[in-house]
Amino acid sequence: MKNYLAKLEEQIRLRADKNALCDYGGVCYTYAQVAEQIERFHVFFQAAGIRKGDKIALCAHNSAHWAIAFLAVNTYEAVIVPILPNYTAEGLGQLIRHSDSLLLLADADIWKSLSSQEFSQLKGVLDVQENRLLWWNDPRIQSAWENREQFFQARFPDGLDINDIHYPDSPEATAIINYTSGTSGDPKGVMLSYKAMSDIVDYCQEHIYNAPENLVSMLPLAHIYGLAMEFIYPCCTGFSIYFLGKVPSPSLLIQSMSEIKPYLMITVPRIMEMLYNNLIRPQLSTRGARAIRTVPGLRTSFYRSVGKKMLTTLGGNLHTIIIGGAPLNWKVESALKKIELPYAVGYGMTEACPLLAYETPEHFAPGSCGKPIHQIRIDSSEPDRIPGEIQTLGPNLFSGYYKNPAADKKARTPDGWFRTGDLGVMDESGNLFIRGRIKALILSSSGQNIYPEEVEQVLSRHPLVEESLVLDRDGKVTALVYPCAGAVQGDDEEAIAALSDDIRKKSNAHLPKFSQIFRVELVDVPFERTAKGSIKRHLYQ
């Protein structure tokens, strides 16, 4: 297995003058320019007394500068600690302290929210976007920053020759500490090695695509899904990556995709739901469309024409749409299948860098999340029929939780397999089907297991259900439902009660007796979600 940093070296030499990391509509760096910026960071780190293995936190919004800062730390063999910028100031401070970070690379506004906190171990803070020193607690940091250009010139008097770049190869060393986004309310620092990330890059190049192309990056880079799939893997493959910097609106997504014409689209269900609601559903629900769909000879060609129009709208060069991070709404997946979009749903976790299962669109089984990329077993007497915990082994797995051996021990079986905490089944063809989280499992009064995610998929079929969450309330199955826009006008209690009852009755018609919904409660605002799009279920228990 080749270290992914060696692959990055290759791309710097092969594609020196090609765009590498760009802000959509803003600054753009070639591979050679990225290499030079990395070396400028390296001379600063060395002069500042930063050593291999030291922790450096990165908390900023997505951008080319974020990506360069990450690579600079990563290639120096310091441990990069990417942190999502949407934590509270208190939460951010806690993670910076827990990770023992000596430097913080951040946006100025993020540091402003943190500056009143006590950071005894922190030596300095750099503004990622503006390239300036915001704060220091060690004179070496100030001196190293002020003299970094002089140090760079001394090291490279004739300028940087990209043929002289040699990044380290220490496969077992910790490369990244990535804090889980906390769907359980308990963030943990996941230690990922260079070997683990190299394994994922290898897999993606072999099974997804392995040639330079364009890519629109829309996911949070501080989350392992966006970090690995929208940044590290494509960067090590020679892609030109264009960062949107935020979750895109439909208009921004369509505009950027149309201009950049990406080959791959790495995304989450919420983005696909947005495209479905704004682009696909309107085409499928017109009076003319409904009439055409009743004619067997025209139905297939009609759906296919909608799919072709979608691919044209998304740039005309799109060959694969990879969806991950959370369950995909049944209505959305059904529509994607009908219009023949080249999509696949993957499955993963931070602890797996993040991929555990995937399948190419042409072999993908609808409703599944692909096939295992390494070893997966279902802890069940009948793994093809009775859900059990999904457990896994592979070189892509994390080495442990930072400063939390108790959590690490709990996450492993006695024979060393990683416990995902997810429930699933696997069919005879090796397709993995997720049934939900163990913690979310509801035990009925008759002793039957009720999987909330399965009930939520049934709820999603109701035309007026935007999103739902199924919980156990006083021993009763209760569904919290956020309805589609315009489903209820104002505070009309009779209309609210009628819609709740309609959703409950129509959903129960498709559910077994033991998992019948007792109550539907409408909510006024969308559910709070993690960076990868999963509902923060623990907030609603």
ABEGO torsion letter per residue (X at the ends): XBBAAAAAAAAAAAAAABBABBBBGBBBBBAAAAAAAAAAAAAAAAAAGBBBGBBBBBBBBBBAAAAAAAAAAAAAGBBBBBBBAABBAAAAAAAAAAAGBABBBBBAAAAAAAAABBBAABABBBBAAAGBBABBABAAAAAAAAAAAAAAAAABAAEBBAAABBBBBBAABBABBBBBAGAAGBBBBBBBBAAAAAAAAAAAAAAABBBBBBBBBABBAABAAAAAAAAAAAAAAGBBBBBAGBBBBAAAAAAAAAAAGBABBBBBAAAAAAAAAAAAAAAAABAAAAAAAABAAAAAAAAAAAAAAAAAAAGGABABBBBBGBBBBAAAAAAAAAAGBBBBBBBBBAAAOABABBBBAAABBBGBAEBBABBBBBBBABAAABBBBBBBBEAABBAEBBGBAAAAAAABBAAGBBBAGBBBBBBAAGBBBBAEBAAABBBBAAGBBBBAAAAAAAAAABAABABBBBBBBGGBBBBBBBBBBGABBEABAAAAAAAAAAAAAAAAAABBAAABBABBBBBABBBBBBAAGBBBAAAAX
